Amino acid sequence: MIQAPPREPSCSLELVTVDITAMTFNQTWEVLGYVTFLDTGTQDPTAEENRKLVRPRACAMGGTSIALGMNSTNTNQVGRQGSGIMYLVLRPKSATPPPPTAF
């Protein structure tokens, strides 16, 4: 993960579609972190309630964009449904890397 300066909690985020298996993904984006939700039933990754939870977390990580990394629903043997959503918190890769810091 990359550390980035935090942004204001209500910062503007762009929802982007990415292919994390493509060679260009790592040339284009820096992954700052993940926001994951697990719940019962089926979840809508674009629901307003999820956006209200994702936005301040992604902004605190310094993200400028969000991508849906995973959205799955399963049913167990007794018929209960559970679901998981994983959002990738991204920012465009900078042309020049930051200078190294002393440890």
Order of alpha helices (4+ residues) and beta strands (2+ residues): beta-alpha-beta-alpha-beta-beta
